[in-house]
Structures are given as C-alpha cells and as structure tokens.
C-alpha cells in the first residue's frame, strides 16, 4: 500500500542569514505571452466548431494556492522552460552517525528526476542537481525537532533556521534556483512522512538571494518512487491532486488515480497532465484545440510522444496534445491521449483520458478530477494506486457522455502514426 503524500505548508519568515548583500535575483518566471493563433492541424471542417486558439479555454489564475489557471504565470515561482540548478544539502545530527553517504543519497534521486522532467517536457527543461559531498551537522539532536507528518510550525521553523544557518558557510545560495535539504534518513527523529515543500510568507535571505521555498527531504534509503519529481512539481506552482480524507482514513487517490505524479508518486502513468504541460510552457497554443460548439473532430497525438524511428529522443512532440471544452467561468473538460511511452511506460490502460479542471479549487481540494468512463469496472488491482480509475481512458470504438457537461466523446480510430481520432459533441441533451 502506498504511503500517503503530504501537502505543502506555509511558514512565516525566519530570521535572515548572513552573507554579502547582492541585488535581488531577477525572477526566472515571466507572464505567459499572448496565445498565438493555432494551426488547423487536427481539426476537420464542417458542422464542427473549434477555435484556432487555446485562449478561449485558458482559465484565469485565481487567488487560491497553486491555482490551475494558466492565463498568466505567478512570478513567485521558477518556470521550468530553461535549465534550472538545484543544490542538495545533506544534514546529519549529533545523536546519530549516518549509515549512508551523500553520494548514495544523491543517486537515489538523480539522474532519475532529471530524466523524468526531460521526458515530461519533451526536452524543453533540464534540472541540474548539485549535490554537496559532505554531511553538515545540525546543532541539535534529530529528536528535538519533533519531525513528523503534521509538523507543528514552531519546530519546523526551528529546523529550517538551523539548517540554513549551518549550510550557509558551505553553500552559495545565489547560484541555485532550487534548494533541497536532505536529512540523514537513519537518524532516530527523522520521519519519512514529513517530506514536503515549505513555502515562506516572505522570502528568507542568504548570500543576497531570496529563498521563497525549500524542499525538505526525509525519505528512507531507497526512497519512494518519483517522490522528488512530485515535490519539485510544487516548486513550479503545481498543486497536490490527491484527496486527503478529513479523518485521515479512506482512499487518497480518488481524484486522479495513477494519472499524474502530483496525485501519486507511485502512479502507473505518472506523466503530467497535458493541462500542466500547457501551464508550465511545454505545450504551446498550437497544440491545444478549444472546442466551442457542435461536433468537432480532432486528432490527438499521444501525450508522451511516440518514437517514429527518426532518432528523436522524445518521439513526436508536435501536433495537438490537448482538447478543451469550456464548462464554466473557472472550469473546463480536458481530453488527452495517454499511452505506454515516456513516463507512462507502465500504464495500465491506453486511450483518451477525460478530466475536469477547476481553477478556483486550491491544492488538495480537487483542482483536477479524472472522469471514470468505465464506472462499473476497474483494472490492475494490486498495482494501481486506485483501480477504479485505472481503466478510465476510452478505447477505440467507445463513446461516453460526460455527466452534467452535455459533452459526448467518441474515439473513432488511430492514425498510422499512432495518434487518436476523437469526435467531441457538445450540447448533448440540451
């Protein structure tokens, strides 16, 4: 059974660290540029109606944590459209002698996490790790910080203040875009369930650099699969997609199941949703079809790409990857093709995946919900994190009407190149 993930937390600003005061680094994030007119690729003329731009379906960013709106970029976050550099600081404690080396722990996460993001971004983003080579000892015993899943703010703040203070003499934070604090996994007070991203209300300062958030890693050795890919997603303003039961009991994966690493690091198909790839800048407007009314026929390329023998490392990265139907001021229905390539090589089922996106729902409160197009069946029991959604994609020859949306989706075939032919009918039942 998978270990339940943990949400981010927000903290007040601890005391600033020393260091030469330099001008604040310019933000690596910028507002999204105006969406350009999209090519006709993937559309069929006739009674169908689809806009030639994704702008009509680009939800506005709302004032909730990690809003799924993508009409603009939150400049408080680094946008992963270029090479970003991450420092890994390894923290030991006076009450324990590490049983592993920094090199061993770095190898738990890299190059796997770099490769995950290279595949997800079609090579448009590279995450470069800079692991330190020595343990840096914290001033207090590991047990004194009371590290745990629902960590109280006072002890968490003390841990971060101490971590930054001891790391500062050995680390030039001005060189890095991302900070990972990796604790000795065998120290008696370390709880692997406490791994998360910590956001500061106001940035901390070290080496003249604003530090707005820190990834605190308390994973076992070896760690959970794809856990650092999940936590790093928060650094890029992506929300938690799992459902946390109010009493802590029940299933955590009812919203999206296996279908995005922000839902579960154990997912069988953990590639980012096409909506997230659009948000992060890995898809452009020419790859988004905005369905407006009537009957629209669209050809969707597999989200993860399909190798075509050309030697391209990420397969076919062009073509339409996402079809979107606006369902409300802050909501859309999204359609994408999921198959067994790239980060989805262990997928349970292939086909057209449908999901709802809500830009006014905060992280952890269902901003994305996968549509169960086979509500009476499941798949991959014993492997899937949530079997009822493991068979959610529609196969060739299948049709499904989305409850409450008046949208019918029919998968009519495959092209010779491996793309999926889909017919979307709106206004069904109106």
N, C-alpha and C positions, 0 to 999 in steps of 0.2 A: 504494500500500500504506500502510495507516495506521501511524503511529508508535506504538510500544508505550507504554502508560501506565506510570506509575511509582508504586510503593507509598509509603505514608507512612513516616516514620521517627520514632523517639522519641529525644529528647536529654536529657541531664542539664541542670539549670538553670544558665544563665549567670549572671554577676553581675547583681544587680538594678540598675535605673536610678534616677536621681534623680527628684524630684517630691514634691509635698506628699502626705504620707501621709493617705489618707482611709479611712474604714471600707470593708472589702471589699464589693464589689457583691454584691447578692443574686443567686443563680443564676437564670437565666431558665428553667431546666429544672425540672420537678417530676415526681414519680412519677405514672404513669398512674393515673387514678381507676378505681374498680371498674367493671368492664364491666357495662353495663345490659342488661336483657332485650331481645332484639331482636324487632322486629315480624315478623308472619308473611309479609310481602311477599316474593314469590319462592319460597315453599315450597308444595308440594302435599301434602295429607294422603293417607293410605292406608298401604300397607306400608312406605312410606318412613320414615326416621327421621333427623331433623336437629334439633340443639339450637336453642333460641331465644336462644342467647347464644354469642358467639365465645370465651367464657372457656375452654371445654374444649380449644380449639385454639390458645390463646395460649401459645406456647413460653416457657419461663422463660429469662431472660437468664443466660448462662453467663460465667465469668471468662476469656473469650478476647477478643482485640481486635475491637471492633465486632461483638459477638455479635448474631445475628439474633433473639434472644429479645426479646419485647415485653411481658412481663407487668409490667415496671417500666421507668422511664426512668433512664439514667445521668446524674446531676446535674452531671457534669463537662462536659457538652455543652449548648449552647444548643438549645432545642427550637423549631423553626420554626412555631409556631402563632400568632405575632403579628408585628408589624413589627420587623425587626432592621436595625441600621445597621452598615455596613461602611466602613472607611476604606481608601483606596488611596494608598499612599506610593510615590512614584516615585524610584528610586535610580539615580544616574549614577556614573561612575568617573573618576578623574583621567587614565586612559590612553585616554579616548575622548570625543568630543563627540557627544551624542545627535543622531540624524537624524530623530527624531520628537519630538512634544510630548506632555506628559501628557494633554492633551485628546484627541489622536489615539488614544493607547493606551487611555484610558478608554472611548472609543467602540468599541473592539474587543470589549469585554465587556458594556457596558451601553448601552442598556436590554435587550439580548438575554437576559442571565442573569436579570434581574428578571422578564422575561416568561415565561421557561422555568419559573420557580418559581411564578409566578402561575397558569399553566395546570396545572402538576402538582398544586398544592394546591387547585384549584378556587377560587382567590381567598382562601384562608384564611391565606396567608403572603405577605408582601411584603418583599423585600430592597432596601434603600435604599442606594445607593452614595454615598460622599462622597469623590470624587477630589480630591487636592490639585492645585494649579495650577502647581507648580514642581518642578524637579528638585532633589533633595537629594544632594549629593556624598558618596560613601563615602570613608573616609580612605586606602584602598589601591587599587592597580590591580585591575581585574577579574580579571586572570590570577593574582593572588596567592592568590585564594580557591579555585582549582582546582575550579571549579564543574563538575559532571558528574552523569550519571545515578546511579551508585553512589558518591555523595559521601561522603568519609570524615568521621567525626564531628568531628574537630578543626577542619578547615577550615569545615565547615558551622556549627559553633558560633561560630567567629570572625566569619563573615559576619553571623550573626544578632545577635551582640553589637554589632558595628559599626553594623548597620542600625538597631537600636533606639536606640543612643546618638545617632546623627545625627538620627534622626526625632523624638526626644523633645522638643527645643526648639520644634518646629513642629507637634506633634500632641498633643492632649489625649486620651489613650487612654481616659480614663474615660467618654467619650461614645460609645464604639463597642463593638459585640458581636463583630465580626469584623475581622481585620487582614489586608490583602493588601499584601505587599511586591513591587512590580513593578520589575524590573531593566531597565535600558536594553538592549533586545534586540540592538542592534548593537555592543555592547562586545565586544572580542575574546575575553574569557574567559567569556562567557555561553553556556551550553549549554541549548537549549530543552528537552532531555530531562530536565532537573533540576527541572522544575516539580512541586511536591508540597506536601502539608501536613506541617508539622513539629510534633510533639507534645512537650511538655516533661514530664519526670518530676515536677517541681514547677513551679508557675507562676512566670513572671517577673513583676516588679512595675514598673509605670510609672504615674505620676500616681495612685498609690493604688489601682491596678486590677490584678487578676490577669490575666495573659495566658497562657492554657493552651496555645494553639497559634497558629501563623502560617501563612498560605498564601504560599509563596514562588513567584513567577511569573517565569519566564524565557522565556516564549513569544516566538516570532517575531512580526513585524507584517506581515500579519494573522496571528492565532493559529489553532490547531486549533479546529474547530467544537466547541462545547459543553464545552471544556476546563475553564472556570471553574465551570460547573454541576457537573461531576464533582468537582472539588477541593472545592467548597463542600459537596457531599454528605458528605464526610468530617468537616467541621465539625459536622455534625448526626448523627454516630455511624453513618454508613453505611459498609459495607465495600467493598473492591475485589472485583469479581466476575469479573475476568479470571483466566486461568490463566497463570502465568509458568513456562515450561519451565525445568527445573533447569540445562540447559546454555545457556540463552538463545536456543535455536533452536526452531523449530516454531511452531505457531499459538497465539496468546494468547487467542483468543476462543471456545474450545471449550466453556466452561461455560454462557454465556448468549447468545452471539452479539450480535445487534443490540438485544436486548430490554430493556436498562436502561442508562442513562447511566453507572452505576457499573461497567458492563462495558466499554463503549467510548464515548468522546466522539464517535465517527464513526457510531454506530448509526443505522439507518434508522428504528427505532422506539425512541427513547431515553427515553420516559417512564418514571418509576419504576414498579417492580412494585407491584401492589396491596398486597403484604405490607409494602413500605417505606412506602407511604402510610398504612397502618394504624399502623405503628411511629411515624411522625412525627406522628400525630394528625390527618391529613387525612381519614381514614375513621374512622367510629365503629363500635361493635359491632353496630349495627342494619344495617350494610352488609356484615356477614360472616356467612356461613352455615357452620356447623360440621357436617359430615356425619359421622354416627356409625355407622350400620349399614344394611344392606339397600339398598333402592332409593330414591334421593332425586331429585326433580325440582326444579330451581332455574332461575330466570330471572336472568341476569346482565346488568346494564347495561354498555355499553362503558366501559372504564376511563377514557378521556379525555373522555367525555361526547359527546353527540350534540345539536347545535343543533336546537331544536324550533320556531324561529320566534317565541319569546317575548321575544327581545331579551336573554336571559341570556347573558353573555359566555362562560360555561363550559359551556353546554348543560345536559343533565340530570345533575345532580351527586348526586341521591339514588338510592335503590334499592340492591339488593345488587350489590356490585362484586367480591366475593371468596368463593369456596367452598373450604373447607379440610377435608382428611381427615387425621386424626392417624395417623401411621405408626410412631411410636416415641416414646420419652421426650423426645428432642431433635430430632424430625423430623416434617415434615408434607408432604403433597402439596397444592399450591395450584392453583386454577383461576381464570382471569380472561379477560375478553373484550377482545381488542385489535383496534382498527380505526383507520381513517385520519382521526382528528381530533386536535385539540390538539397535543401534542408528537409524535404519531405520524402526522403527515400524509404523511410519506414512507415509510410502512411498506411492506414487500414483500408481505406476506400478512395477511389478516384472519381472525379466528376465535378459538377457545378455546385459550388457551395454558396448558400444564401445566408445573409446575416443582416441584422438591424444595427444601425449606428445612431447613437444619441449624443449630440454634442453638449447637452446640458446635464449629463449624468457624470458625476465625479468618479475618479479612480476607485475601483472596488464596489461600485454601485451599479454595475451593469451597463457601461457605456457601449458595449457590443454584445449582442446575443445571437448565436447561431440558430438558424431555423432548422428544426428537426423535420425534414421532408419525408422521413420514414418513422412516424411516431409510434408505431406498434412493434418495432424491431430495434435491435442493437447489433453490435459487431465487436470482434476482437476482445472478447471477455478474457480477463487475465493479463491483457497487455495495454488496453486503452485506459486512460485515466477516467473516462466516463463513457462506457459502451453505448448508452442510448443515443449519443451524438456521433459516435464513430462512423456510422453509416449515413450521416447527414447529406452528403453530396448526391445530386441526381445523376443517374447514368443515362447513356444514350437510349432514347425511346421512352423516357419517363417524363411525366408532366405533373406539376404541383401548383396549386393555388395557395398563395400566402394568406393565412387567415388574417382578416382585418385590414389588409392592404389593397384588396381588389387587384392583385397582380398575379398573373399566371406565367409560370416559367416552364418552357418545354425544351428539352435537349434533343435536337434532331439529328445530330451526327458528328463525325470527326472528319477533319480535312486530312489530306495526305501528309501534311507536315506535323500533325498531332494536335492542332487546335480544335476547339469545341464549337459547334454550331448551336446557337441558342436563339429561341424566339421568346420575346417578352411581350405580354399583352397586358395593358393597363386598363382600368375602368371595368374590370370583370365584376359583374353583379351590381354595377351602378344603376 
